[in-house]
């Protein structure tokens, strides 16, 4: 079998076109959605992500505000900036790029972002709403994975969805999303992690296998059930270039469908961030 390649770039373009229409409608109400990003330090990968987010904002008509602080910034100073952004009426969404330097508590910073301006959906209130099945904004990577599945016609209802990786950004919120009794979800969800015994026994059961561990090519063809749908969240910089967490060439011979790296999940994360900012601006706009 040669897998269908799920084209994240094309699906993200569809989502961005829909977002651009919503932004134009807000313009008719004299509202321009605004996203403020905060980057602390000079991590090269984070700098690339942030600049792609600003470029994507401009393309759909979202204003963006770039705050870049030195790695030595004290936590109180960062919290002061977040408070100022919470109070700024031009800012509808705030994104503090993770990871933060070790001397800053990520939990304290995520708590400080107003839940109504939480572009990432990482505030405990928003994660709680997601778990309860009544989200306002869903973390962008899980939301993007769900849209990839929905828009590729993958029926997840009753399916075995196996997620490898329990990060707060991807694995845990994706598990909460996929278990809901809702379209694009209603799956039997298994969340595997570093302490999982016999990982292959789980991955081989998956109708939909999502891998978000951040290690190049850890999922081999023998670990995948023939006919499965494989979603690769990995972005590993190796000597051979950017590589996912899945051995793409070998797994493509086994799976029914697979996302490439690059051009799979990555573009969807940015598109769903734009959708989140627009949702927050719509909710903040006077009727
Ligand atoms: N670091 C890696 N992915 C993300 C993301 O989606 N949001 C934020 N804020 N930081 C990240």
Boltz pocket constraint, residues with backbone or C-beta under 6 A from the ligand:
constraints:
  - pocket:
      binder: B
      contacts: [[A, 95], [A, 96], [A, 97], [A, 98], [A, 99], [A, 120], [A, 140], [A, 141], [A, 169], [A, 269]]
      max_distance: 6.0
